[in-house]
Amino acid sequence: MQDLNLLPQEELSAQTEVKAVKLSTIFSILFLVIIAGVSGYLYYRDYNHKKEMEALGSNIVSLQSEIQSMASVEVKARNLDKKYFALTQIFSKQKVYSKLLKEIRYRQPLSVDISEFNLRISQIDISGTADNYISIAELINNLLNKKFSGGVSGLEGLFTSVSLNSVSMDETQNNIRYFIVVSFNEELLK
């Protein structure tokens, strides 16, 4: 048997429209709920990330201040390392330097005072005072004398050059201040 639809075409069209509107409304509401849920989730995640970033930022600031408070320790550690390195070099070459200082003392005239040594690789800076200019010249000549007999045996040619960098009269002390740079042959000290 065949179904007879006695409803007019307009009524059928209206029913189809109502069904379409209901279906699209349900779909729109469902889509709105899904969008709202996703938006809420993304907002929640963003909020949590901001809170984590604030916590990490405050943690970074506290760690930076802790690092800044240890800056003096770092400086002391670096200086300690430099001092340790310098001392190990001095102690490893103690005999070498003691020979060098002995030879300088032997060649030093009595009228010349040595107040400061600054030892570098194959050079030594010497400063001090003397009674007169002739005493300084005598010190320089003694250091350069390859036939100097009053020093350590075998170190006659130890000093290779002497440069007088400054000399000045100190009228308050009534003496002459000098500064010389002495080059020496390190191989003779070994």
C-alpha positions as a Markdown table, in Angstrom:
| # | Residue | x | y | z |
|---|---|---|---|---|
| 1 | Met | 0.0 | 0.0 | 0.0 |
| 2 | Gln | 1.2 | 3.4 | -0.7 |
| 3 | Asp | 1.4 | 6.2 | 1.8 |
| 4 | Leu | -0.6 | 9.1 | 0.9 |
| 5 | Asn | 0.6 | 12.4 | 2.2 |
| 6 | Leu | -2.4 | 14.7 | 2.2 |
| 7 | Leu | -0.5 | 17.6 | 3.6 |
| 8 | Pro | -0.1 | 20.5 | 1.3 |
| 9 | Gln | 3.3 | 21.2 | -0.1 |
| 10 | Glu | 3.6 | 24.4 | 1.9 |
| 11 | Glu | 3.0 | 22.5 | 5.1 |
| 12 | Leu | 5.7 | 20.0 | 4.2 |
| 13 | Ser | 8.1 | 22.8 | 3.3 |
| 14 | Ala | 7.4 | 24.5 | 6.7 |
| 15 | Gln | 8.0 | 21.2 | 8.6 |
| 16 | Thr | 11.3 | 20.7 | 6.8 |
| 17 | Glu | 12.3 | 24.3 | 7.7 |
| 18 | Val | 11.4 | 23.7 | 11.3 |
| 19 | Lys | 13.4 | 20.5 | 11.4 |
| 20 | Ala | 16.3 | 22.3 | 9.7 |
| 21 | Val | 16.1 | 25.2 | 12.1 |
| 22 | Lys | 16.0 | 22.7 | 15.1 |
| 23 | Leu | 18.9 | 20.7 | 13.7 |
| 24 | Ser | 21.0 | 23.8 | 12.9 |
| 25 | Thr | 20.2 | 25.3 | 16.4 |
| 26 | Ile | 21.3 | 22.1 | 18.1 |
| 27 | Phe | 24.4 | 22.0 | 15.9 |
| 28 | Ser | 25.1 | 25.7 | 16.7 |
| 29 | Ile | 24.6 | 25.2 | 20.4 |
| 30 | Leu | 26.8 | 22.1 | 20.4 |
| 31 | Phe | 29.4 | 24.0 | 18.4 |
| 32 | Leu | 29.2 | 26.9 | 20.8 |
| 33 | Val | 29.6 | 24.6 | 23.8 |
| 34 | Ile | 32.7 | 23.0 | 22.1 |
| 35 | Ile | 34.2 | 26.4 | 21.3 |
| 36 | Ala | 33.5 | 27.6 | 24.8 |
| 37 | Gly | 35.1 | 24.5 | 26.3 |
| 38 | Val | 38.2 | 24.8 | 24.1 |
| 39 | Ser | 38.4 | 28.6 | 24.9 |
| 40 | Gly | 38.1 | 27.9 | 28.6 |
| 41 | Tyr | 40.8 | 25.2 | 28.4 |
| 42 | Leu | 43.1 | 27.6 | 26.5 |
| 43 | Tyr | 42.4 | 30.4 | 28.9 |
| 44 | Tyr | 43.1 | 28.1 | 31.8 |
| 45 | Arg | 46.4 | 26.9 | 30.2 |
| 46 | Asp | 47.4 | 30.5 | 29.5 |
| 47 | Tyr | 46.7 | 31.5 | 33.1 |
| 48 | Asn | 48.7 | 28.6 | 34.4 |
| 49 | His | 51.6 | 29.5 | 32.1 |
| 50 | Lys | 51.6 | 33.1 | 33.3 |
| 51 | Lys | 51.7 | 31.9 | 36.9 |
| 52 | Glu | 54.5 | 29.6 | 36.2 |
| 53 | Met | 56.4 | 32.3 | 34.3 |
| 54 | Glu | 55.9 | 34.7 | 37.3 |
| 55 | Ala | 57.2 | 32.0 | 39.7 |
| 56 | Leu | 60.2 | 31.3 | 37.4 |
| 57 | Gly | 60.9 | 35.0 | 37.1 |
| 58 | Ser | 60.9 | 35.5 | 40.8 |
| 59 | Asn | 63.1 | 32.4 | 41.1 |
| 60 | Ile | 65.5 | 33.8 | 38.5 |
| 61 | Val | 65.7 | 37.2 | 40.3 |
| 62 | Ser | 66.5 | 35.4 | 43.6 |
| 63 | Leu | 69.2 | 33.3 | 41.9 |
| 64 | Gln | 70.7 | 36.4 | 40.3 |
| 65 | Ser | 70.9 | 38.2 | 43.6 |
| 66 | Glu | 72.5 | 35.0 | 45.1 |
| 67 | Ile | 75.0 | 35.0 | 42.3 |
| 68 | Gln | 75.7 | 38.7 | 42.8 |
| 69 | Ser | 76.3 | 38.1 | 46.5 |
| 70 | Met | 79.0 | 35.6 | 45.6 |
| 71 | Ala | 80.8 | 37.9 | 43.2 |
| 72 | Ser | 83.4 | 38.8 | 45.9 |
| 73 | Val | 84.0 | 35.0 | 46.4 |
| 74 | Glu | 84.6 | 34.6 | 42.7 |
| 75 | Val | 87.1 | 37.5 | 42.7 |
| 76 | Lys | 88.9 | 36.1 | 45.7 |
| 77 | Ala | 89.0 | 32.6 | 44.0 |
| 78 | Arg | 90.5 | 34.1 | 40.8 |
| 79 | Asn | 93.0 | 36.1 | 42.8 |
| 80 | Leu | 93.8 | 33.0 | 44.8 |
| 81 | Asp | 94.4 | 31.0 | 41.6 |
| 82 | Lys | 96.8 | 33.7 | 40.3 |
| 83 | Lys | 98.6 | 33.8 | 43.6 |
| 84 | Tyr | 98.9 | 30.0 | 43.7 |
| 85 | Phe | 100.2 | 30.0 | 40.1 |
| 86 | Ala | 102.8 | 32.7 | 40.9 |
| 87 | Leu | 103.9 | 30.9 | 44.1 |
| 88 | Thr | 104.3 | 27.6 | 42.4 |
| 89 | Gln | 106.4 | 29.2 | 39.8 |
| 90 | Ile | 108.5 | 30.9 | 42.4 |
| 91 | Phe | 109.0 | 27.8 | 44.5 |
| 92 | Ser | 109.8 | 25.7 | 41.4 |
| 93 | Lys | 112.5 | 28.1 | 40.4 |
| 94 | Gln | 113.6 | 29.1 | 43.9 |
| 95 | Lys | 117.2 | 28.0 | 43.4 |
| 96 | Val | 117.3 | 29.8 | 40.1 |
| 97 | Tyr | 116.1 | 33.1 | 41.6 |
| 98 | Ser | 118.3 | 32.8 | 44.6 |
| 99 | Lys | 121.3 | 32.5 | 42.4 |
| 100 | Leu | 120.1 | 35.5 | 40.4 |
| 101 | Leu | 119.6 | 37.6 | 43.6 |
| 102 | Lys | 123.0 | 36.4 | 45.0 |
| 103 | Glu | 124.8 | 37.5 | 41.8 |
| 104 | Ile | 123.0 | 40.9 | 41.9 |
| 105 | Arg | 124.0 | 41.4 | 45.6 |
| 106 | Tyr | 127.7 | 40.5 | 44.8 |
| 107 | Arg | 127.8 | 43.1 | 42.0 |
| 108 | Gln | 126.0 | 45.8 | 44.0 |
| 109 | Pro | 128.3 | 48.6 | 45.2 |
| 110 | Leu | 128.0 | 49.5 | 48.8 |
| 111 | Ser | 126.8 | 53.0 | 48.0 |
| 112 | Val | 123.7 | 51.6 | 46.1 |
| 113 | Asp | 120.6 | 50.5 | 47.9 |
| 114 | Ile | 118.1 | 48.2 | 46.1 |
| 115 | Ser | 114.6 | 48.7 | 47.4 |
| 116 | Glu | 112.5 | 46.8 | 44.8 |
| 117 | Phe | 112.7 | 43.9 | 42.4 |
| 118 | Asn | 110.2 | 43.0 | 39.8 |
| 119 | Leu | 111.0 | 39.7 | 38.1 |
| 120 | Arg | 109.7 | 38.9 | 34.7 |
| 121 | Ile | 110.7 | 36.3 | 32.1 |
| 122 | Ser | 114.4 | 36.9 | 31.4 |
| 123 | Gln | 114.2 | 40.4 | 32.8 |
| 124 | Ile | 114.3 | 42.0 | 36.2 |
| 125 | Asp | 113.3 | 45.6 | 37.1 |
| 126 | Ile | 115.5 | 47.1 | 39.9 |
| 127 | Ser | 114.8 | 50.4 | 41.7 |
| 128 | Gly | 116.3 | 52.0 | 44.7 |
| 129 | Thr | 118.6 | 54.8 | 45.8 |
| 130 | Ala | 122.3 | 55.7 | 45.5 |
| 131 | Asp | 124.6 | 58.2 | 47.0 |
| 132 | Asn | 125.6 | 59.6 | 43.6 |
| 133 | Tyr | 125.4 | 59.1 | 39.9 |
| 134 | Ile | 128.8 | 57.4 | 39.8 |
| 135 | Ser | 127.5 | 54.6 | 42.1 |
| 136 | Ile | 124.6 | 53.9 | 39.6 |
| 137 | Ala | 127.1 | 53.8 | 36.7 |
| 138 | Glu | 129.3 | 51.4 | 38.8 |
| 139 | Leu | 126.2 | 49.1 | 39.4 |
| 140 | Ile | 125.5 | 49.1 | 35.6 |
| 141 | Asn | 129.1 | 48.4 | 34.7 |
| 142 | Asn | 129.3 | 45.6 | 37.3 |
| 143 | Leu | 126.2 | 44.0 | 35.9 |
| 144 | Leu | 127.5 | 44.1 | 32.4 |
| 145 | Asn | 131.1 | 43.1 | 33.2 |
| 146 | Lys | 131.6 | 39.6 | 31.7 |
| 147 | Lys | 134.8 | 39.2 | 33.6 |
| 148 | Phe | 133.4 | 40.1 | 37.1 |
| 149 | Ser | 135.3 | 37.9 | 39.5 |
| 150 | Gly | 133.5 | 38.6 | 42.8 |
| 151 | Gly | 130.3 | 36.7 | 42.0 |
| 152 | Val | 129.1 | 33.1 | 41.7 |
| 153 | Ser | 131.3 | 31.0 | 39.6 |
| 154 | Gly | 129.9 | 30.3 | 36.1 |
| 155 | Leu | 127.6 | 33.3 | 36.1 |
| 156 | Glu | 130.0 | 35.9 | 34.8 |
| 157 | Gly | 128.0 | 36.4 | 31.5 |
| 158 | Leu | 124.6 | 36.2 | 33.2 |
| 159 | Phe | 123.4 | 39.7 | 32.6 |
| 160 | Thr | 123.1 | 40.5 | 28.9 |
| 161 | Ser | 121.9 | 44.2 | 28.9 |
| 162 | Val | 121.0 | 47.0 | 31.3 |
| 163 | Ser | 118.7 | 49.9 | 30.5 |
| 164 | Leu | 118.6 | 52.9 | 32.8 |
| 165 | Asn | 114.9 | 54.0 | 32.6 |
| 166 | Ser | 114.9 | 56.8 | 35.1 |
| 167 | Val | 117.2 | 58.6 | 37.4 |
| 168 | Ser | 116.3 | 61.6 | 39.6 |
| 169 | Met | 117.6 | 63.6 | 42.5 |
| 170 | Asp | 115.7 | 63.4 | 45.7 |
| 171 | Glu | 116.7 | 66.6 | 47.5 |
| 172 | Thr | 114.7 | 65.8 | 50.7 |
| 173 | Gln | 116.7 | 62.6 | 51.3 |
| 174 | Asn | 119.9 | 63.9 | 49.6 |
| 175 | Asn | 120.3 | 60.8 | 47.3 |
| 176 | Ile | 119.6 | 59.7 | 43.8 |
| 177 | Arg | 116.6 | 57.5 | 42.9 |
| 178 | Tyr | 117.0 | 55.2 | 39.9 |
| 179 | Phe | 115.1 | 52.5 | 37.9 |
| 180 | Ile | 116.9 | 50.0 | 35.7 |
| 181 | Val | 115.7 | 47.1 | 33.6 |
| 182 | Val | 118.2 | 44.2 | 33.5 |
| 183 | Ser | 118.0 | 41.4 | 30.9 |
| 184 | Phe | 119.6 | 38.1 | 31.8 |
| 185 | Asn | 120.3 | 34.7 | 30.4 |
| 186 | Glu | 118.0 | 32.2 | 32.1 |
| 187 | Glu | 119.9 | 29.2 | 30.8 |
| 188 | Leu | 122.9 | 30.0 | 33.0 |
| 189 | Leu | 120.8 | 29.7 | 36.1 |
| 190 | Lys | 119.7 | 26.1 | 35.5 |
